[in-house]
Amino acid sequence: MCWNTSSAFTPVGIVLRDTATRRVVRTLGDAAHLLMKDWPSDDGEEYVAAVKACVDAITGKILPEEFRQILLRAANEAGIAALAVVQQGLEHGQQVLTAEQQQR
């Protein structure tokens, strides 16, 4: 079995309420650690779906981006603040300019 914990997806910023812990989840390994060690509750339908989806993504049954959507739903269910990072323009090969480059 091929375990792909380093597979990256569009980053998700997570703020856990009770501990004021902030994390940026970028890989399946990051997500697995978050779900198993730092998640505030181990119940909830979306949480269970996220754990299963994480395993499915690690084993290649679903794409990492599919897992990411399920993780966002689980965060919503648990009342966890989750910032979905979107990098517009990059998917079409466009160059993203820094503020300094835009002023020129």
Beta strands, then each sheet from edge to edge (+ up, - down):
strand 1: 8-16
strand 2: 21-27
strand 3: 81-84
sheet 1: 2+ 1- 3+
end
